Amino acid sequence: MDFRADPLSERWIDLRLVSATRMMLASAALLVFMVNPVDTRYILPTYTILALFTVYSAVLVFLSIRRSHMVPVKYMHWLDMVWFLILIALSNGNSIFFNFFFFAILVASFGWGYLSGLRLTLVSAALFVVVGILTSQVALKADLNRFLLRPIELLILGFMISRWGGFKINLRNRLQLLKDITVLSNARFGIHRTINSILERLRIFYDADACLLLIRAHENEDSAYFMYRVRRGGHPTGASPPEISADAAELFLLPSPHHAVVHRRDGQGQTTLFDVNAREFSIGDAAVCDRVANALEVTNYLSTPVFHRNQPMGRLYVIGGPHRYDNSTIDFVLQLMDHVTPLIENIRLVDSLASYAAEEERRRIARDIHDSVIQPYVGLQLGIAALAQKLQGGNKDIAHNVEELLDLTNQELVELRRYVWGLRAGEERRDVLLPAIERFVARFTSVTGIRVDVNSRGKIEINDRLAAELFQMVTEGLSNVRRHALCDDASVDLACQNGKIVLQIKNRRPDISVTLDGDHHEEPTLFRPKSISERATLLGGHTHVSVDEKNYTVVTVAIPL
């Protein structure tokens, strides 16, 4: 996506900063040259070029402020290099303008990454030498040492700047990937579509040919595996992935559940193993990994284990592509999967809860239909059969019986309409929150082993929209307890007081204080859950985090009714 379409893009801020800096650099150079001209035969052309460069910089400042599409975003650093070469050529090839190259290298490196900065560094150094030789033979003899040192300085410092700029770009892209994955992790899309979308984002990030995730279909060790796979040119869908047996999955779980693998099968191919627990690298068995590569029909891949509650649950493969997977890639992908696994677990939990709730609702409707619809019709059927018997027996005094059946029919129609209206009014029911939380908590406790008490004070009657938001806050709060609190008990308290609905999520604080200087203790840091705070703010409420007298962390959400 072109960043120029987004008026709030971070790149626009950077572009305005770079344009303003270029303008100050050009203006300062022109002013300094006017005060103390460089010793050159081309004073007037140098004045002219500096003046034109200043005007050019001012135009770029104006265009960047207006967010114009005329800004040569991808080529500005190359154009800057051309300006600087002309100035150096006009000043005998060995002048103060040499330092301007570092401005262009900074722009290329921190704007477009390591390779862009390195290319500009190499080209600038080479052209500086060529221009210096062609334009300053006399000066070279007098100041040869400085001339030879400058391209070396340019190469060394340019390389360092390029590396740091590329590292910054890489970190920014990784943070964006984590943000995108968090946004994609939505229970409404379903577990299969969510996982496929996450794999597709990961594939795009590394420009890989495919991504494959092998993960247990159930938590028991002997269960089958789901095999999720996205390919270049495909589109992630919500279709259920193929399920393979544990025996068939064994090939893709090599070499061990605690090793990440980088395998390259080419002229200089090698297999690198990374022990996740010991954090150590070693050389792996290429023959074993070749079997996996043959099964995947690829020449290189990155494979990392996937853990759930510190237990191996499968493996992730990033397959093919131009990217050369290194140690940094292994470490990031492992951290990424540590971030993704709890999200997937939460979606599974919510999905299971929704399926369970839908099943319970179907059962309730079936019971209601049986009691409210079928039984009265059975009575009506028996009444009609009795009338038929009277008519067959020659008894024509049935008017009273017909009236009774009509009254019964009218009564049952009224009951049936009331039942249907009750179903239609389900969107307006105001007593749905507490039962939903209790069902979720029961499921949460059975899955995580964390005991959760649900308490309420007063009559909790709120509309479905507010109930849905509060329910999401509860699920998010309990998810935070499971991930961060390191405790085995929590509580959820609801109360209506002073025209507000007050939700409190409590958990025991972890005992991880550290003694400093013998008597000072560093307490665990309190933090405000961002998602819960945003939901509360959108509803006109507020969030407060505190510690009570029992050393429990208390997240309090108050929302006006």
VEXMAR-617792 format. One record per residue (C-alpha): z, y, x. Coordinates in steps of 0.05 Angstrom, whole numbers, padded with zeros to 5 digits. Example, Ala and Ser with C-alpha at 12.3 -4.5 7.8 and 13.67 -1.06 7.14 Angstrom:
2
<<00156,-00090,00246>>,
<<00143,-00021,00273>>,
//
This chain:
561
<<00000,00000,00000>>,
<<-00018,00068,00026>>,
<<00047,00106,00039>>,
<<00012,00171,00021>>,
<<00014,00150,-00052>>,
<<00090,00152,-00051>>,
<<00117,00224,-00047>>,
<<00186,00198,-00029>>,
<<00162,00154,00028>>,
<<00202,00155,00093>>,
<<00136,00160,00131>>,
<<00121,00227,00098>>,
<<00187,00254,00125>>,
<<00170,00227,00194>>,
<<00099,00257,00189>>,
<<00126,00326,00173>>,
<<00175,00321,00231>>,
<<00121,00299,00280>>,
<<00074,00354,00256>>,
<<00127,00407,00263>>,
<<00146,00382,00333>>,
<<00072,00383,00355>>,
<<00067,00454,00329>>,
<<00128,00476,00370>>,
<<00101,00440,00432>>,
<<00033,00473,00426>>,
<<00062,00542,00413>>,
<<00111,00536,00471>>,
<<00056,00513,00518>>,
<<00012,00572,00498>>,
<<00069,00621,00507>>,
<<00089,00593,00575>>,
<<00017,00593,00599>>,
<<00010,00666,00578>>,
<<00073,00685,00617>>,
<<00057,00643,00679>>,
<<-00014,00613,00680>>,
<<-00026,00548,00716>>,
<<-00063,00555,00782>>,
<<-00133,00536,00758>>,
<<-00204,00560,00760>>,
<<-00210,00552,00685>>,
<<-00159,00601,00658>>,
<<-00200,00625,00599>>,
<<-00221,00555,00576>>,
<<-00149,00533,00582>>,
<<-00126,00592,00539>>,
<<-00179,00573,00489>>,
<<-00161,00499,00485>>,
<<-00086,00516,00479>>,
<<-00101,00565,00423>>,
<<-00145,00514,00387>>,
<<-00092,00460,00396>>,
<<-00040,00508,00366>>,
<<-00085,00521,00306>>,
<<-00099,00447,00299>>,
<<-00023,00433,00299>>,
<<-00011,00487,00247>>,
<<-00065,00456,00201>>,
<<-00032,00388,00207>>,
<<00035,00418,00189>>,
<<00004,00450,00127>>,
<<-00031,00385,00107>>,
<<00031,00342,00117>>,
<<00073,00389,00074>>,
<<00019,00385,00019>>,
<<00016,00309,00029>>,
<<-00059,00314,00036>>,
<<-00102,00252,00046>>,
<<-00140,00291,00099>>,
<<-00085,00277,00150>>,
<<-00112,00229,00203>>,
<<-00048,00189,00201>>,
<<-00069,00127,00241>>,
<<-00107,00167,00294>>,
<<-00064,00228,00306>>,
<<-00034,00201,00370>>,
<<-00103,00185,00397>>,
<<-00127,00255,00380>>,
<<-00066,00283,00415>>,
<<-00083,00243,00477>>,
<<-00154,00273,00477>>,
<<-00126,00344,00473>>,
<<-00078,00330,00530>>,
<<-00133,00300,00574>>,
<<-00176,00362,00564>>,
<<-00117,00407,00584>>,
<<-00104,00364,00646>>,
<<-00177,00365,00665>>,
<<-00179,00441,00660>>,
<<-00117,00447,00703>>,
<<-00143,00407,00763>>,
<<-00120,00339,00737>>,
<<-00048,00343,00762>>,
<<-00011,00394,00719>>,
<<00050,00404,00676>>,
<<00010,00380,00616>>,
<<00018,00309,00641>>,
<<00086,00304,00606>>,
<<00052,00316,00539>>,
<<00029,00243,00541>>,
<<00100,00220,00525>>,
<<00097,00257,00459>>,
<<00036,00217,00438>>,
<<00067,00152,00462>>,
<<00131,00166,00422>>,
<<00090,00179,00359>>,
<<00049,00115,00368>>,
<<00109,00071,00385>>,
<<00158,00094,00331>>,
<<00104,00103,00279>>,
<<00061,00042,00288>>,
<<00098,-00006,00332>>,
<<00098,-00037,00401>>,
<<00024,-00055,00408>>,
<<00000,00015,00387>>,
<<00047,00048,00437>>,
<<00028,00000,00493>>,
<<-00047,00010,00481>>,
<<-00039,00085,00483>>,
<<00003,00079,00547>>,
<<-00049,00037,00583>>,
<<-00107,00081,00561>>,
<<-00070,00146,00578>>,
<<-00051,00121,00648>>,
<<-00122,00097,00663>>,
<<-00155,00161,00638>>,
<<-00105,00205,00674>>,
<<-00124,00171,00740>>,
<<-00199,00178,00725>>,
<<-00194,00251,00704>>,
<<-00149,00267,00764>>,
<<-00198,00236,00813>>,
<<-00259,00270,00782>>,
<<-00228,00340,00776>>,
<<-00180,00350,00834>>,
<<-00204,00320,00899>>,
<<-00176,00378,00938>>,
<<-00109,00378,00902>>,
<<-00103,00303,00911>>,
<<-00101,00310,00987>>,
<<-00046,00363,00983>>,
<<-00004,00328,00930>>,
<<-00024,00255,00933>>,
<<00047,00227,00925>>,
<<00059,00262,00860>>,
<<-00009,00242,00833>>,
<<00003,00169,00849>>,
<<00074,00169,00821>>,
<<00055,00199,00754>>,
<<00013,00141,00727>>,
<<00067,00093,00749>>,
<<00118,00135,00713>>,
<<00074,00137,00652>>,
<<00066,00061,00652>>,
<<00140,00045,00661>>,
<<00168,00096,00612>>,
<<00111,00085,00563>>,
<<00126,00010,00563>>,
<<00200,00023,00550>>,
<<00185,00072,00494>>,
<<00136,00023,00463>>,
<<00187,-00034,00464>>,
<<00241,00008,00432>>,
<<00193,00036,00381>>,
<<00169,-00033,00363>>,
<<00240,-00058,00357>>,
<<00257,-00001,00309>>,
<<00195,-00016,00266>>,
<<00213,-00090,00266>>,
<<00284,-00076,00243>>,
<<00259,-00030,00188>>,
<<00210,-00083,00163>>,
<<00264,-00136,00164>>,
<<00310,-00093,00123>>,
<<00254,-00080,00074>>,
<<00241,-00155,00069>>,
<<00315,-00168,00053>>,
<<00312,-00113,00000>>,
<<00249,-00142,-00031>>,
<<00279,-00212,-00033>>,
<<00342,-00186,-00066>>,
<<00300,-00151,-00119>>,
<<00259,-00214,-00131>>,
<<00321,-00256,-00142>>,
<<00325,-00247,-00217>>,
<<00348,-00302,-00262>>,
<<00301,-00279,-00317>>,
<<00241,-00303,-00275>>,
<<00269,-00373,-00268>>,
<<00289,-00410,-00205>>,
<<00219,-00438,-00188>>,
<<00182,-00371,-00194>>,
<<00237,-00336,-00155>>,
<<00234,-00385,-00097>>,
<<00158,-00383,-00095>>,
<<00159,-00306,-00095>>,
<<00209,-00305,-00038>>,
<<00167,-00354,00003>>,
<<00105,-00311,-00010>>,
<<00140,-00248,00016>>,
<<00162,-00286,00078>>,
<<00091,-00312,00089>>,
<<00063,-00241,00083>>,
<<00116,-00214,00130>>,
<<00095,-00262,00186>>,
<<00021,-00264,00165>>,
<<00029,-00340,00164>>,
<<-00020,-00389,00134>>,
<<00033,-00421,00089>>,
<<00107,-00427,00077>>,
<<00141,-00491,00055>>,
<<00212,-00502,00030>>,
<<00241,-00571,00022>>,
<<00307,-00569,-00015>>,
<<00349,-00620,-00052>>,
<<00338,-00623,-00126>>,
<<00412,-00638,-00136>>,
<<00475,-00631,-00094>>,
<<00487,-00705,-00081>>,
<<00462,-00730,-00014>>,
<<00416,-00785,-00041>>,
<<00379,-00739,-00089>>,
<<00304,-00726,-00087>>,
<<00275,-00662,-00058>>,
<<00235,-00605,-00088>>,
<<00176,-00584,-00045>>,
<<00158,-00511,-00054>>,
<<00095,-00487,-00019>>,
<<00055,-00422,-00019>>,
<<-00011,-00413,00017>>,
<<-00053,-00354,00040>>,
<<-00097,-00332,-00017>>,
<<-00053,-00365,-00070>>,
<<-00008,-00333,-00122>>,
<<00065,-00352,-00134>>,
<<00077,-00383,-00202>>,
<<00136,-00408,-00242>>,
<<00109,-00479,-00246>>,
<<00157,-00534,-00226>>,
<<00146,-00558,-00154>>,
<<00130,-00631,-00139>>,
<<00191,-00676,-00130>>,
<<00191,-00725,-00072>>,
<<00239,-00780,-00055>>,
<<00291,-00775,00001>>,
<<00251,-00827,00041>>,
<<00187,-00787,00035>>,
<<00223,-00723,00055>>,
<<00254,-00753,00117>>,
<<00193,-00737,00160>>,
<<00199,-00662,00145>>,
<<00274,-00661,00159>>,
<<00264,-00676,00233>>,
<<00289,-00669,00287>>,
<<00361,-00658,00261>>,
<<00395,-00620,00205>>,
<<00427,-00571,00255>>,
<<00366,-00552,00297>>,
<<00314,-00499,00286>>,
<<00245,-00514,00317>>,
<<00188,-00473,00345>>,
<<00129,-00519,00357>>,
<<00062,-00499,00388>>,
<<00008,-00551,00398>>,
<<-00045,-00518,00443>>,
<<-00064,-00516,00516>>,
<<00005,-00491,00535>>,
<<00041,-00521,00476>>,
<<00115,-00535,00477>>,
<<00172,-00549,00429>>,
<<00235,-00506,00430>>,
<<00299,-00528,00395>>,
<<00355,-00481,00375>>,
<<00423,-00511,00360>>,
<<00449,-00471,00300>>,
<<00522,-00490,00314>>,
<<00524,-00483,00390>>,
<<00474,-00425,00391>>,
<<00437,-00458,00450>>,
<<00363,-00469,00464>>,
<<00333,-00533,00492>>,
<<00266,-00568,00500>>,
<<00250,-00615,00442>>,
<<00211,-00679,00435>>,
<<00139,-00656,00425>>,
<<00118,-00725,00399>>,
<<00166,-00721,00340>>,
<<00144,-00651,00322>>,
<<00071,-00670,00329>>,
<<00080,-00719,00272>>,
<<00105,-00663,00228>>,
<<00047,-00619,00251>>,
<<-00002,-00674,00234>>,
<<00028,-00683,00165>>,
<<00023,-00608,00153>>,
<<-00046,-00604,00186>>,
<<-00026,-00545,00230>>,
<<-00021,-00530,00304>>,
<<00042,-00487,00305>>,
<<00101,-00475,00260>>,
<<00172,-00450,00256>>,
<<00223,-00494,00221>>,
<<00296,-00477,00205>>,
<<00349,-00516,00168>>,
<<00375,-00493,00100>>,
<<00450,-00497,00087>>,
<<00491,-00496,00023>>,
<<00566,-00491,00031>>,
<<00557,-00508,00104>>,
<<00521,-00572,00086>>,
<<00447,-00583,00102>>,
<<00404,-00580,00039>>,
<<00333,-00580,00067>>,
<<00286,-00543,00113>>,
<<00242,-00482,00113>>,
<<00173,-00482,00148>>,
<<00134,-00419,00167>>,
<<00066,-00448,00184>>,
<<00008,-00421,00226>>,
<<-00016,-00350,00231>>,
<<-00025,-00304,00291>>,
<<00049,-00289,00300>>,
<<00081,-00324,00359>>,
<<00148,-00346,00336>>,
<<00203,-00332,00387>>,
<<00278,-00334,00393>>,
<<00286,-00269,00354>>,
<<00245,-00298,00297>>,
<<00289,-00360,00294>>,
<<00352,-00319,00290>>,
<<00325,-00273,00235>>,
<<00298,-00330,00192>>,
<<00365,-00366,00196>>,
<<00400,-00302,00174>>,
<<00349,-00293,00119>>,
<<00361,-00363,00091>>,
<<00437,-00351,00094>>,
<<00423,-00290,00050>>,
<<00374,-00326,00004>>,
<<00414,-00390,-00009>>,
<<00472,-00356,-00047>>,
<<00420,-00318,-00089>>,
<<00385,-00383,-00107>>,
<<00452,-00415,-00123>>,
<<00471,-00358,-00169>>,
<<00404,-00363,-00205>>,
<<00413,-00437,-00214>>,
<<00483,-00425,-00241>>,
<<00459,-00372,-00291>>,
<<00399,-00415,-00310>>,
<<00444,-00475,-00322>>,
<<00491,-00432,-00362>>,
<<00433,-00405,-00404>>,
<<00407,-00475,-00417>>,
<<00476,-00498,-00435>>,
<<00486,-00439,-00482>>,
<<00418,-00451,-00515>>,
<<00435,-00525,-00524>>,
<<00501,-00507,-00556>>,
<<00467,-00457,-00602>>,
<<00417,-00510,-00623>>,
<<00473,-00557,-00639>>,
<<00510,-00504,-00678>>,
<<00448,-00487,-00719>>,
<<00436,-00561,-00731>>,
<<00508,-00569,-00757>>,
<<00501,-00507,-00800>>,
<<00435,-00531,-00830>>,
<<00465,-00599,-00844>>,
<<00525,-00569,-00879>>,
<<00494,-00509,-00912>>,
<<00424,-00532,-00930>>,
<<00416,-00608,-00930>>,
<<00480,-00626,-00967>>,
<<00467,-00579,-01027>>,
<<00396,-00605,-01033>>,
<<00424,-00676,-01035>>,
<<00467,-00654,-01094>>,
<<00406,-00622,-01127>>,
<<00367,-00686,-01117>>,
<<00422,-00728,-01150>>,
<<00424,-00679,-01209>>,
<<00350,-00684,-01220>>,
<<00354,-00760,-01217>>,
<<00408,-00759,-01271>>,
<<00363,-00716,-01315>>,
<<00306,-00766,-01305>>,
<<00351,-00823,-01328>>,
<<00372,-00786,-01391>>,
<<00299,-00772,-01409>>,
<<00281,-00845,-01397>>,
<<00338,-00866,-01443>>,
<<00313,-00821,-01499>>,
<<00369,-00770,-01492>>,
<<00336,-00702,-01500>>,
<<00401,-00662,-01499>>,
<<00392,-00638,-01427>>,
<<00392,-00562,-01434>>,
<<00464,-00557,-01410>>,
<<00449,-00600,-01349>>,
<<00387,-00558,-01332>>,
<<00429,-00494,-01334>>,
<<00480,-00525,-01287>>,
<<00424,-00545,-01239>>,
<<00395,-00474,-01242>>,
<<00464,-00444,-01227>>,
<<00472,-00492,-01169>>,
<<00403,-00474,-01143>>,
<<00418,-00399,-01148>>,
<<00484,-00407,-01111>>,
<<00451,-00447,-01055>>,
<<00395,-00396,-01049>>,
<<00447,-00341,-01040>>,
<<00482,-00382,-00987>>,
<<00417,-00397,-00952>>,
<<00397,-00324,-00951>>,
<<00466,-00306,-00924>>,
<<00457,-00357,-00869>>,
<<00387,-00331,-00851>>,
<<00413,-00260,-00851>>,
<<00468,-00282,-00805>>,
<<00416,-00309,-00756>>,
<<00376,-00244,-00759>>,
<<00439,-00203,-00749>>,
<<00455,-00243,-00687>>,
<<00431,-00184,-00645>>,
<<00485,-00142,-00676>>,
<<00543,-00190,-00668>>,
<<00602,-00156,-00635>>,
<<00644,-00215,-00615>>,
<<00598,-00249,-00564>>,
<<00625,-00225,-00498>>,
<<00691,-00263,-00491>>,
<<00662,-00331,-00510>>,
<<00603,-00321,-00462>>,
<<00650,-00303,-00405>>,
<<00695,-00363,-00419>>,
<<00635,-00410,-00419>>,
<<00609,-00379,-00354>>,
<<00678,-00383,-00321>>,
<<00685,-00456,-00340>>,
<<00618,-00471,-00309>>,
<<00633,-00427,-00249>>,
<<00699,-00464,-00236>>,
<<00667,-00532,-00241>>,
<<00612,-00513,-00192>>,
<<00652,-00472,-00141>>,
<<00722,-00500,-00147>>,
<<00750,-00429,-00155>>,
<<00799,-00425,-00214>>,
<<00787,-00364,-00257>>,
<<00834,-00340,-00312>>,
<<00804,-00300,-00370>>,
<<00852,-00253,-00406>>,
<<00839,-00203,-00462>>,
<<00881,-00150,-00496>>,
<<00863,-00123,-00563>>,
<<00801,-00140,-00604>>,
<<00739,-00138,-00561>>,
<<00682,-00118,-00607>>,
<<00622,-00086,-00572>>,
<<00547,-00087,-00582>>,
<<00503,-00137,-00548>>,
<<00473,-00088,-00497>>,
<<00541,-00069,-00471>>,
<<00564,-00141,-00474>>,
<<00503,-00162,-00432>>,
<<00518,-00109,-00380>>,
<<00592,-00128,-00376>>,
<<00573,-00201,-00371>>,
<<00528,-00186,-00312>>,
<<00585,-00147,-00279>>,
<<00630,-00208,-00287>>,
<<00578,-00254,-00256>>,
<<00566,-00206,-00199>>,
<<00641,-00197,-00187>>,
<<00655,-00271,-00186>>,
<<00595,-00281,-00141>>,
<<00626,-00231,-00092>>,
<<00693,-00268,-00097>>,
<<00658,-00334,-00079>>,
<<00620,-00303,-00021>>,
<<00671,-00256,00010>>,
<<00742,-00267,-00015>>,
<<00757,-00335,00016>>,
<<00806,-00352,-00039>>,
<<00811,-00406,-00092>>,
<<00835,-00365,-00152>>,
<<00814,-00303,-00189>>,
<<00821,-00271,-00257>>,
<<00779,-00231,-00307>>,
<<00817,-00183,-00353>>,
<<00786,-00147,-00412>>,
<<00819,-00093,-00454>>,
<<00800,-00039,-00504>>,
<<00845,00022,-00493>>,
<<00838,00098,-00502>>,
<<00767,00092,-00528>>,
<<00744,00052,-00467>>,
<<00729,-00019,-00450>>,
<<00765,-00036,-00385>>,
<<00743,-00095,-00343>>,
<<00784,-00118,-00283>>,
<<00764,-00172,-00234>>,
<<00820,-00193,-00188>>,
<<00824,-00240,-00128>>,
<<00875,-00253,-00074>>,
<<00861,-00216,-00009>>,
<<00844,-00259,00051>>,
<<00899,-00263,00104>>,
<<00857,-00241,00164>>,
<<00899,-00184,00192>>,
<<00896,-00174,00267>>,
<<00956,-00151,00307>>,
<<00941,-00091,00352>>,
<<00991,-00065,00404>>,
<<01044,-00112,00378>>,
<<01061,-00077,00312>>,
<<00998,-00048,00280>>,
<<00957,-00090,00231>>,
<<00885,-00078,00213>>,
<<00878,-00089,00138>>,
<<00815,-00119,00108>>,
<<00768,-00063,00088>>,
<<00758,-00049,00014>>,
<<00687,-00037,-00009>>,
<<00658,-00017,-00076>>,
<<00607,-00067,-00103>>,
<<00542,-00028,-00107>>,
<<00510,-00067,-00164>>,
<<00572,-00063,-00208>>,
<<00581,00012,-00193>>,
<<00508,00026,-00211>>,
<<00513,-00011,-00277>>,
<<00578,00025,-00295>>,
<<00548,00093,-00277>>,
<<00487,00082,-00320>>,
<<00533,00066,-00379>>,
<<00573,00130,-00368>>,
<<00632,00095,-00336>>,
<<00662,00090,-00267>>,
<<00687,00037,-00217>>,
<<00750,00036,-00176>>,
<<00773,-00013,-00123>>,
<<00847,-00019,-00106>>,
<<00902,-00068,-00083>>,
<<00959,-00084,-00130>>,
<<01031,-00102,-00114>>,
<<01014,-00176,-00110>>,
<<00964,-00163,-00054>>,
<<00905,-00175,-00101>>,
<<00840,-00137,-00094>>,
<<00826,-00106,-00162>>,
<<00757,-00081,-00183>>,
<<00766,-00038,-00245>>,
<<00708,-00017,-00289>>,
<<00721,00032,-00346>>,
<<00664,00046,-00395>>,
<<00671,00093,-00455>>,
<<00657,00062,-00523>>,
//
